[in-house]
Amino acid sequence: MSLDPSGALLYLNSGEDRVLALDHGGRVVRDSGPLPGLDPGGGEFGPDGRFYVTMRGRRTIGALPAALDEKAEAVLPDGVVPFPRGFGFGADGRIYLSSGIGPSGEGDNTILVFDSAGTLRTPRLVTDPELSPLDMKIAPGGDIVVASESPFGTPDAVTTVREYDPATGELVRVFAPGSAGEFRRPRGLRFGPDGRLYCVGEDRVVAFDFRTGTFAGAVARLDRLYGQALVLVP
């Protein structure tokens, strides 16, 4: 789920292997129609203006034109990671793709780096043993920020947001809640214009002051929420 570069339309992945674009009134403005095999996960607009999504069944990233009038084009090889868990674009056009653990336990926990042509440059940028990615964003300063649940899917999993240097993969900071019960099952990340980093998960949306790393607590609560993505609408 992502706003288009103008902020006028909200693009989201819907059922039946399709992508929709909604206006701020919730009306469907564009509809890709069924795209067999798309199986879309997280979505982001790329520097070329196309809407990029993880293609979970093919284990890669695909791109669609903003008009949603063509099929998705795979921009990386099929099967490039066991389970894609978020991606982002560097200022130089590089693609950072987080590789996580699937529902059945297969996969690995790292971040891969590709150049703008889709050529693999770094097969394992991050070697942090506490990383278990569920979403990834590129921070305003260029660092990589990842929502992590380690070990994935376990009752005693440790929930954090982890920041990494995009050149070396070194851990820069760990953002953690005030207590374990305040932040569970993290999924979608989003930076706000107020300098906060937001993350949606189970029962709530939480925020961190990105400058200081301070946990700001829950900014929204809803029982039985199991959020997968979020956007901030002006």
PARO-636926 format. One line per 8 residues: their letters; for each residue y, z, x of N, C-alpha, C. Coordinates in pm, 1 decimal, decimal comma. Atoms other than C-alpha are relative to their C-alpha. Example, Ala and Ser with C-alpha at 12.3 -4.5 7.8 and 13.67 -1.06 7.14 Angstrom:
# PARO-636926
as> -119,0:0,0:89,0:-450,0:780,0:1230,0:120,0:0,0:90,0 ~ -119,0:-6,0:-82,0:-106,0:714,0:1367,0:109,0:73,0:-77,0
This chain:
# PARO-636926
msldpsga> -118,2:0,0:85,3:0,0:0,0:0,0:123,6:0,0:89,2 ~ -116,8:11,3:-86,8:333,8:-104,4:147,2:112,5:-72,4:-73,4 ~ -115,3:75,6:48,1:685,4:-212,8:52,5:17,9:-125,0:84,6 ~ -30,1:119,4:-77,2:778,6:-565,4:151,0:126,9:24,7:82,1 ~ -114,5:-26,5:-88,7:1049,7:-598,4:420,4:132,4:18,9:-73,5 ~ -124,4:-16,7:75,1:1323,6:-624,9:155,2:3,4:130,5:-77,4 ~ 8,8:-121,6:78,8:1203,0:-309,8:-20,3:-5,9:-24,0:-149,0 ~ -5,7:32,0:142,7:1197,9:-492,1:-354,2:-136,1:4,5:-67,2
llylnsge> 133,6:10,6:58,9:822,1:-522,2:-404,7:-96,5:94,4:70,4 ~ 105,8:-85,3:-51,0:530,9:-285,3:-362,2:-131,0:-78,1:-1,3 ~ 128,3:69,4:-12,1:212,5:-451,0:-234,2:-110,7:104,4:6,2 ~ 110,7:-94,8:-1,1:-113,3:-275,7:-304,5:-130,8:-74,2:-18,0 ~ 134,3:53,8:12,8:-483,4:-340,9:-283,1:-60,2:50,2:-129,9 ~ 53,7:-33,5:129,7:-645,8:-350,9:-622,9:-150,6:-24,4:-0,5 ~ 142,8:27,1:11,3:-1001,5:-379,4:-751,0:-28,1:-149,1:3,0 ~ 43,3:139,9:3,7:-1198,8:-703,6:-752,0:50,2:-79,1:119,5
drvlaldh> -37,9:71,0:-122,2:-1099,1:-788,5:-394,4:130,2:-77,8:-18,7 ~ -126,2:68,1:21,5:-738,0:-866,6:-478,9:116,0:85,1:49,3 ~ -124,3:-66,2:-38,7:-382,0:-779,9:-377,9:104,5:-30,8:-106,1 ~ -106,3:15,4:98,1:-95,3:-723,8:-621,7:134,1:36,4:63,1 ~ -136,2:-38,9:-35,8:281,4:-709,0:-574,0:70,9:41,0:-128,5 ~ -66,4:-54,3:117,5:473,0:-491,4:-821,5:148,9:17,2:27,3 ~ -140,7:-33,8:-15,0:844,0:-457,4:-884,1:17,9:149,4:-24,0 ~ -21,6:-143,7:10,5:1005,9:-115,2:-910,7:-20,7:53,0:-141,1
ggrvvrds> 32,9:-41,0:135,6:936,7:-111,1:-1283,0:-149,2:2,6:-26,2 ~ 145,0:-1,0:15,1:563,4:-138,6:-1221,7:-57,8:-129,1:-53,4 ~ 48,8:127,8:52,1:537,6:-498,9:-1340,7:-61,1:-83,5:111,9 ~ 66,2:85,9:-97,8:297,6:-733,2:-1159,7:80,5:-128,0:15,9 ~ -80,9:118,2:-30,2:507,8:-1002,9:-993,2:-84,4:-106,6:69,2 ~ 87,8:93,2:-71,5:242,9:-1158,2:-768,6:-141,8:55,4:-3,0 ~ 140,7:-38,3:9,6:-135,8:-1156,0:-787,3:-80,9:-100,7:79,8 ~ 80,3:90,7:-82,8:-368,0:-1299,1:-525,0:-118,2:-58,3:-75,8
gplpgldp> 125,6:35,6:64,5:-650,4:-1327,8:-777,1:-115,9:49,9:84,0 ~ 116,6:-47,6:-76,5:-1004,6:-1234,6:-670,4:-18,5:-78,8:129,6 ~ 25,9:60,8:-131,3:-1068,6:-1301,7:-300,9:-132,6:56,3:49,8 ~ 132,1:-54,2:-35,6:-1445,3:-1254,0:-251,8:-10,6:31,0:149,3 ~ 17,8:-40,9:-139,0:-1522,6:-1062,4:65,6:120,6:67,6:60,6 ~ -120,2:-62,6:-57,6:-1170,9:-922,5:108,2:-23,5:148,6:27,5 ~ 30,1:-143,7:-14,7:-1277,2:-557,0:52,8:113,4:70,1:74,2 ~ -116,2:-44,9:-77,2:-925,2:-444,7:149,3:11,0:151,0:12,1
gggefgpd> -34,9:-140,2:-23,8:-835,8:-109,5:303,0:150,6:11,1:10,7 ~ -143,5:-18,9:-16,8:-493,7:-10,7:433,7:73,8:-130,4:21,1 ~ -79,8:121,0:-12,4:-212,6:-266,2:424,1:136,3:26,5:60,8 ~ -132,3:-7,6:-63,2:105,3:-328,1:625,7:56,1:-140,6:16,2 ~ -62,5:127,5:-33,1:356,1:-608,6:668,6:11,3:-12,8:151,8 ~ -7,9:26,9:-142,5:341,6:-766,0:1012,1:132,9:-59,9:39,3 ~ -127,4:55,0:-47,2:625,9:-899,0:1228,1:23,9:-143,8:-43,7 ~ -15,1:137,2:46,7:559,2:-1252,0:1095,7:23,2:-9,0:-150,3
grfyvtmr> -28,7:-0,4:143,0:624,2:-1145,1:735,1:-121,5:-8,1:-89,0 ~ 121,4:2,7:80,9:262,3:-1163,5:623,5:-47,5:141,9:-29,9 ~ 57,6:-128,0:38,9:77,0:-880,6:447,8:-138,9:9,7:61,6 ~ 125,4:-18,5:-71,8:-205,5:-751,8:668,5:-80,5:112,6:-65,8 ~ 88,4:-102,0:55,2:-506,0:-555,1:539,3:-124,2:11,9:87,1 ~ 132,2:-12,9:-59,9:-819,0:-410,4:689,8:-102,3:-58,8:-96,2 ~ 109,1:58,3:78,2:-1120,0:-608,7:567,9:-125,6:78,8:35,3 ~ 100,3:-99,2:-38,1:-1376,3:-331,8:559,8:-139,8:-58,9:9,9
grrtigal> 132,7:59,7:-5,9:-1683,4:-541,3:483,8:-20,3:-85,2:123,3 ~ 7,9:85,5:-118,7:-1607,0:-784,0:765,5:39,3:74,9:126,7 ~ -34,2:-87,2:-113,0:-1482,0:-499,2:989,0:102,0:-64,3:93,7 ~ -106,1:65,3:-74,4:-1166,2:-674,1:1094,0:130,7:17,5:-75,8 ~ -129,3:2,6:69,6:-801,7:-733,3:987,4:25,3:-141,1:-48,8 ~ -37,5:129,2:54,3:-688,7:-1015,8:760,6:147,4:-1,9:-36,2 ~ -141,9:15,3:35,0:-344,1:-1152,7:674,1:13,3:-99,4:-114,2 ~ -31,7:88,2:111,2:-210,9:-1306,8:352,9:148,5:-30,9:1,3
paaldeka> -143,6:27,1:12,9:121,4:-1483,7:296,2:60,2:92,0:-104,6 ~ -66,0:-90,9:92,6:375,9:-1272,7:111,5:-6,2:-51,2:-143,5 ~ 9,7:57,0:133,7:349,6:-1511,6:-184,1:-137,5:23,1:-62,7 ~ 137,4:-25,9:46,6:-22,9:-1418,3:-214,9:-63,0:-124,2:-61,8 ~ 48,3:125,1:56,8:-98,1:-1784,1:-280,1:-103,5:-69,8:87,7 ~ 105,6:54,8:-85,4:-357,5:-1837,8:-5,8:-101,9:108,6:28,5 ~ 103,7:-95,5:-36,4:-680,2:-1674,6:106,8:40,5:76,5:125,5 ~ -26,8:-79,7:-120,0:-677,1:-1404,0:372,5:-58,4:-68,4:122,6
eavlpdgv> 44,4:54,5:-128,8:-702,3:-1525,0:729,8:-32,9:116,0:93,9 ~ 36,8:-103,5:-96,5:-893,4:-1302,8:972,5:78,8:-22,5:128,7 ~ -80,3:13,0:-121,5:-667,2:-1234,1:1270,7:-72,0:56,9:121,8 ~ 85,6:-49,7:-107,1:-934,5:-1057,7:1476,0:-143,5:-40,5:-32,7 ~ 138,3:39,8:28,0:-1306,9:-1138,2:1513,0:-67,5:92,7:-100,8 ~ 80,4:-83,1:88,8:-1545,7:-1017,4:1245,0:-79,8:101,0:82,4 ~ 80,0:-101,8:-67,6:-1719,6:-692,9:1339,2:64,8:55,9:124,6 ~ -66,3:-41,5:-123,5:-1455,8:-608,1:1599,0:-5,0:151,6:18,2
vpfprgfg> 19,9:-145,2:-6,0:-1489,5:-236,8:1512,5:-104,8:38,1:-104,5 ~ 98,4:-41,4:99,8:-1760,7:-44,7:1327,2:60,8:34,3:-134,9 ~ -63,0:-38,4:125,3:-1518,3:94,1:1068,7:150,5:7,5:20,9 ~ -145,9:-0,5:-21,5:-1143,9:-0,9:1066,0:67,4:109,2:-80,5 ~ -62,7:-115,0:64,6:-924,8:299,8:987,3:150,5:2,1:21,6 ~ -145,0:5,7:-15,3:-562,6:184,6:1008,0:39,6:-79,8:122,7 ~ -47,1:85,2:-108,7:-356,9:-39,9:1232,3:152,0:-0,8:0,4 ~ -144,9:10,3:-9,4:-4,0:-106,1:1348,4:38,3:-101,6:105,9
fgadgriy> -50,6:102,6:-90,7:213,5:-346,9:1546,8:101,2:60,2:95,7 ~ -96,6:-41,7:-98,7:393,2:-272,0:1870,5:119,8:-93,1:2,0 ~ -121,8:81,3:-6,8:741,5:-403,5:1945,7:-25,0:-133,4:69,6 ~ 31,4:123,2:-72,4:585,2:-665,4:2175,7:-103,0:-85,3:-72,2 ~ 96,5:77,2:77,1:352,1:-792,5:1901,4:-143,0:45,7:14,2 ~ 136,7:-49,4:-14,3:47,4:-600,5:2017,0:-49,6:63,0:-129,8 ~ 63,0:-58,3:118,2:-195,7:-490,0:1746,6:-84,2:119,0:45,3 ~ 78,0:-120,4:-26,2:-331,8:-135,9:1759,3:-89,5:25,0:-121,5
lssgigps> 96,4:-17,1:108,5:-647,5:-83,6:1551,1:-82,1:125,3:25,1 ~ 80,3:-121,5:-15,8:-805,1:257,2:1497,7:-139,2:-23,7:-54,5 ~ 141,3:15,1:34,2:-1182,2:267,9:1481,2:-57,2:137,7:-29,3 ~ 48,1:-131,0:41,3:-1339,7:553,3:1290,0:-146,7:2,0:-34,7 ~ 137,2:-20,8:43,0:-1661,3:679,5:1138,1:-11,6:-40,9:-146,6 ~ 23,2:41,1:137,1:-1802,0:524,4:820,7:-66,4:108,1:-81,9 ~ 59,2:-100,7:88,4:-1940,3:711,4:517,6:-142,1:39,0:37,8 ~ 137,5:-31,6:-38,3:-2293,3:691,0:656,2:-11,3:55,2:141,5
gegdntil> 1,8:-61,7:-132,3:-2191,9:828,2:995,7:4,5:-95,7:116,3 ~ -4,2:95,5:-109,9:-2185,2:505,2:1194,7:143,2:-19,1:47,0 ~ -132,8:30,4:-50,5:-1893,8:413,7:1418,1:35,9:78,1:123,5 ~ -51,6:-73,8:-114,7:-1679,9:556,0:1695,0:141,5:45,0:-32,4 ~ -134,1:-53,9:22,9:-1343,2:729,7:1728,8:89,6:-37,0:116,6 ~ -90,7:42,5:-105,1:-1086,8:543,2:1932,9:103,5:-94,9:-57,8 ~ -98,9:100,8:38,3:-802,5:290,8:1923,6:-14,5:-117,6:96,2 ~ 9,0:121,8:-78,5:-830,4:-68,1:2043,3:136,3:-68,1:0,6
vfdsagtl> -127,3:70,5:-12,0:-540,6:-284,9:2160,9:-27,3:-149,4:18,3 ~ 10,3:145,1:-7,1:-508,9:-661,5:2106,2:139,2:-57,2:24,5 ~ -130,9:63,6:-14,7:-232,9:-896,9:2212,7:34,8:-75,3:-127,8 ~ -47,2:63,6:122,4:-33,4:-1097,1:1957,6:-86,5:-118,9:-41,3 ~ 90,6:110,4:31,9:-290,1:-1379,9:1978,5:-136,1:49,2:-48,3 ~ 126,2:-55,2:46,8:-572,1:-1142,4:1880,1:-104,3:18,9:108,0 ~ 92,8:-19,6:-111,3:-730,0:-1116,0:2225,7:-8,8:148,3:34,5 ~ 19,4:-140,8:-32,8:-879,5:-776,4:2304,8:48,3:27,9:141,9
rtprlvtd> -53,3:-37,5:-130,3:-686,8:-614,6:2591,2:-50,5:136,3:45,7 ~ 47,3:-134,3:-35,2:-798,2:-251,3:2579,9:-104,2:42,4:-102,6 ~ 104,6:-31,5:97,8:-1134,9:-172,5:2418,4:-7,3:146,5:-38,6 ~ 3,9:-142,5:32,7:-1088,6:204,9:2427,4:123,3:67,3:57,9 ~ -124,9:-56,7:-49,9:-730,3:322,7:2460,9:-3,8:151,4:0,7 ~ -0,9:-145,7:17,8:-792,9:679,8:2340,0:-140,1:54,5:18,7 ~ 129,4:-66,4:-21,9:-1073,5:908,2:2457,8:2,9:146,2:-43,1 ~ -14,9:-136,6:49,0:-962,5:1226,0:2280,2:-122,9:40,3:-82,1
pelspldm> 120,4:-38,1:75,1:-1282,6:1406,8:2163,3:29,2:57,8:-137,0 ~ -36,9:-55,5:130,1:-1091,3:1560,4:1869,7:52,4:-106,6:-96,2 ~ -49,5:106,8:86,3:-982,3:1222,3:1731,8:-107,9:-45,8:-97,1 ~ 85,9:60,2:103,0:-1140,5:1109,8:1404,5:93,5:-66,2:-100,9 ~ -111,2:60,7:72,8:-895,6:856,9:1257,4:-32,1:-37,6:-143,8 ~ 7,9:40,7:139,9:-834,0:798,7:888,2:118,6:-88,1:-39,5 ~ -110,4:94,3:14,9:-496,8:623,3:906,3:81,1:5,7:128,3 ~ -77,9:9,6:-122,4:-258,2:514,1:1179,8:132,5:-67,4:-28,9
kiapggdi> -131,1:62,9:8,5:111,9:431,3:1207,8:62,3:-1,4:139,5 ~ -78,9:3,4:-122,9:347,7:334,9:1489,6:131,4:72,7:-27,3 ~ -120,6:-80,5:18,2:629,2:589,8:1523,9:123,3:-81,7:37,8 ~ -123,2:72,8:-34,0:994,9:475,0:1548,8:19,9:-19,8:149,9 ~ -13,3:14,5:-144,5:983,0:536,2:1925,1:-112,1:-77,0:66,6 ~ 108,4:81,1:-54,4:662,6:335,6:1968,8:-130,8:72,1:19,8 ~ 126,2:-72,4:-15,1:403,6:613,7:1994,1:-92,9:-27,1:-117,9 ~ 102,6:18,0:102,8:80,1:593,5:1794,7:-23,8:134,6:-66,8
vvasespf> 21,2:-123,2:75,8:36,4:852,4:1519,7:-120,4:-20,2:-91,4 ~ 127,7:15,6:69,6:-304,6:912,5:1362,6:-30,6:123,9:-83,3 ~ 53,7:-108,0:82,6:-426,2:1123,1:1069,7:-146,7:16,6:35,5 ~ 133,8:-23,6:-54,1:-748,2:1287,0:1187,1:-69,4:113,9:-73,3 ~ 85,0:-103,0:58,9:-1033,1:1485,6:1031,0:-125,7:8,1:85,3 ~ 107,4:-8,7:-98,2:-1281,3:1608,3:1290,1:-79,0:130,4:-14,0 ~ 80,5:121,3:18,9:-1575,4:1605,3:1246,1:17,7:-55,2:-141,7 ~ -29,0:65,4:126,8:-1527,3:1354,0:964,5:-99,3:41,1:-108,1
gtpdavtt> 82,0:-25,1:116,8:-1653,2:1460,8:624,1:-73,2:131,6:-4,2 ~ 71,4:-127,3:-2,1:-1775,8:1807,7:719,7:84,3:108,7:-67,2 ~ -76,0:-105,3:68,6:-1679,0:2123,6:526,3:96,6:74,7:90,2 ~ -85,9:-74,2:-92,5:-1529,4:2283,5:838,1:84,7:-92,5:88,3 ~ -77,2:96,2:-78,7:-1344,4:1971,0:958,8:140,8:52,9:27,2 ~ -135,7:-36,9:-39,8:-1018,6:2033,3:1146,0:92,7:-117,7:-28,9 ~ -93,4:103,7:42,5:-729,1:1836,9:996,4:127,8:8,1:83,9 ~ -121,4:6,7:-80,8:-444,0:1726,7:1223,7:60,9:-139,1:-11,7
vreydpat> -59,9:129,8:-28,7:-199,6:1444,8:1288,7:24,4:-1,1:150,0 ~ 0,6:2,9:-145,7:-222,7:1334,6:1651,9:85,6:-117,0:48,9 ~ -92,5:99,5:-54,1:34,1:1143,5:1858,5:-45,4:-39,4:140,0 ~ 49,9:51,1:-127,6:-63,4:920,6:2153,6:99,7:-96,0:63,5 ~ -80,1:94,8:-75,9:116,0:727,2:2425,3:-61,6:-139,6:-16,9 ~ 58,4:131,5:26,0:73,4:353,8:2342,5:-42,6:-75,5:125,1 ~ 37,0:67,8:-124,8:41,1:252,3:2708,4:-121,6:63,4:65,4 ~ 107,7:-69,4:-70,7:-196,0:518,4:2842,4:-106,6:57,9:-92,1
gelvrvfa> 93,3:-63,9:92,2:-362,3:658,9:2530,9:-4,0:150,6:12,6 ~ -0,8:-145,1:-17,8:-279,9:1010,8:2646,0:53,8:70,3:-125,5 ~ -45,7:-80,3:112,8:-238,8:1277,8:2378,6:137,9:56,7:31,4 ~ -136,7:-48,0:-18,5:132,1:1359,8:2337,4:21,4:132,0:-73,2 ~ -18,5:-119,7:82,8:135,8:1615,3:2052,9:-107,4:4,8:-106,8 ~ 86,1:-20,7:116,6:-76,8:1761,2:1776,6:83,4:66,3:-109,0 ~ -67,5:-56,8:117,1:78,2:1822,6:1434,4:-107,7:68,3:-84,7 ~ 100,2:-76,3:73,7:-108,5:2093,9:1246,8:66,6:79,4:-110,9
pgsagefr> -56,9:-78,0:110,2:-57,9:2278,4:916,8:9,3:147,2:36,1 ~ -11,2:-143,1:-22,2:34,2:2643,0:889,9:-132,1:72,3:-16,0 ~ 133,2:-55,4:17,8:-315,3:2724,0:762,4:-92,8:-112,0:-43,5 ~ 96,7:106,6:25,3:-635,9:2525,7:712,2:2,8:-47,4:-144,9 ~ 3,7:37,4:140,1:-607,0:2530,9:333,3:118,4:-82,3:-46,8 ~ -120,9:70,9:41,9:-265,2:2362,3:327,8:-8,8:-151,3:16,7 ~ 4,0:141,5:-35,0:-379,0:2021,2:449,4:-145,8:-39,9:17,9 ~ 140,8:36,8:-2,8:-721,3:1871,1:373,0:-15,5:-149,3:-29,7
rprglrfg> 35,4:140,3:23,8:-877,0:1524,2:376,8:120,3:-93,4:15,8 ~ -119,7:83,0:-19,4:-577,5:1342,6:528,9:-32,9:-148,7:-10,0 ~ 18,1:144,6:7,9:-536,7:974,4:454,1:131,9:-67,8:38,4 ~ -115,1:82,6:-31,2:-215,4:770,9:428,1:113,3:73,0:68,7 ~ -116,8:-49,9:-72,7:73,9:828,3:669,9:120,5:-87,6:-31,0 ~ -121,1:78,3:18,6:435,2:722,5:626,4:118,0:75,3:61,0 ~ -123,4:-58,2:-53,1:761,5:783,7:814,7:111,0:-16,2:-103,0 ~ -110,8:3,9:94,0:1063,9:867,9:601,0:132,7:-15,2:70,7
pdgrlycv> -132,9:14,7:-59,6:1432,7:795,0:659,6:63,6:133,5:35,7 ~ -52,2:-134,1:-28,9:1487,9:1172,2:678,5:-55,3:58,3:129,1 ~ 55,6:-48,1:-126,1:1303,6:1197,3:1011,6:-130,1:76,0:-16,5 ~ 127,0:-66,7:23,6:991,9:1338,8:851,0:-116,3:-98,1:3,6 ~ 125,1:73,9:7,4:633,8:1220,6:878,8:-78,6:57,8:-116,8 ~ 70,9:-43,0:119,8:447,2:1234,8:547,1:-146,2:-41,5:7,2 ~ 142,5:32,4:5,5:72,7:1244,4:489,9:-54,9:45,4:-134,7 ~ 62,8:-34,4:126,8:-121,8:1237,3:162,7:-147,6:31,1:23,8
gedrvvaf> 140,1:-37,5:-11,2:-459,9:1401,0:121,4:-48,8:58,8:-130,4 ~ 56,9:-63,8:118,2:-640,2:1629,9:-116,6:100,5:96,3:-62,2 ~ -84,5:-88,0:82,0:-423,0:1793,4:-387,3:148,1:-3,5:33,8 ~ -141,0:-9,7:-36,9:-91,2:1733,6:-210,0:43,1:-106,3:100,9 ~ -63,6:76,9:-107,0:147,3:1537,2:6,5:72,4:100,5:88,3 ~ -64,9:-93,1:-91,2:262,6:1725,1:316,0:95,9:-75,7:90,9 ~ -98,7:60,4:-89,1:545,8:1664,6:561,8:9,3:79,4:129,4 ~ -28,4:-59,1:-130,6:618,0:1731,9:928,8:137,6:-48,3:44,5
dfrtgtfa> -121,8:42,1:-67,2:953,9:1728,6:1104,8:-43,5:-69,8:128,3 ~ 56,1:73,3:-112,8:874,5:1455,0:1354,3:69,4:33,7:131,2 ~ -70,8:-33,3:-123,7:1140,3:1560,0:1604,4:-54,2:127,7:62,0 ~ 42,2:-130,0:-52,4:1023,8:1919,4:1635,9:-149,9:22,5:-7,9 ~ 142,8:-20,6:21,9:663,5:1883,8:1522,0:-32,6:109,8:-99,1 ~ 18,7:-112,1:91,5:714,5:2161,8:1267,2:-61,8:-45,6:-131,4 ~ 60,4:26,0:130,0:497,2:2167,6:956,2:97,4:43,8:-108,5 ~ -98,3:-29,5:104,2:730,0:2148,8:654,1:-64,7:36,9:-132,6
gavarldr> 69,8:-39,8:120,3:463,5:2223,0:394,5:-19,2:-113,7:-98,6 ~ 25,6:98,4:104,6:372,7:2045,8:72,2:129,9:-41,3:-67,3 ~ -116,4:51,2:71,9:637,4:1823,3:-84,8:-39,2:-49,3:-139,2 ~ 50,5:36,4:132,8:419,0:1726,7:-382,3:-140,0:57,2:-13,9 ~ 132,0:-57,3:28,4:116,0:1886,3:-544,9:-52,3:-58,3:-130,7 ~ 65,8:47,6:121,3:-130,5:1751,4:-799,1:-148,0:32,2:12,0 ~ 140,6:-37,3:-3,7:-467,0:1907,4:-871,5:-88,2:-123,8:-13,9 ~ 100,6:107,1:-2,0:-760,3:1673,9:-802,3:52,5:-131,2:57,8
lygqalvl> -47,2:117,3:-73,1:-540,3:1429,0:-615,0:-87,0:-22,1:122,7 ~ 68,0:35,8:-124,3:-733,8:1248,0:-344,9:67,6:-126,9:49,4 ~ -83,5:113,0:-34,3:-458,3:1025,0:-213,9:-53,5:-80,1:117,5 ~ 45,0:90,7:-105,9:-543,3:724,7:1,5:116,5:-66,3:75,0 ~ -116,3:64,4:-61,9:-195,1:585,6:74,6:125,2:48,6:-70,5 ~ -125,5:-33,6:65,4:170,9:652,9:3,5:112,3:-85,8:56,9 ~ -123,1:65,1:-44,7:508,4:481,5:23,1:117,1:83,4:-49,4 ~ -122,1:-68,8:39,1:861,8:618,0:-1,3:95,1:-106,5:-53,7
vp> -80,9:101,8:65,0:1070,9:416,6:-248,2:145,3:47,0:-2,7 ~ -141,5:-39,9:1,1:1451,7:421,4:-202,0:50,1:27,8:-141,9
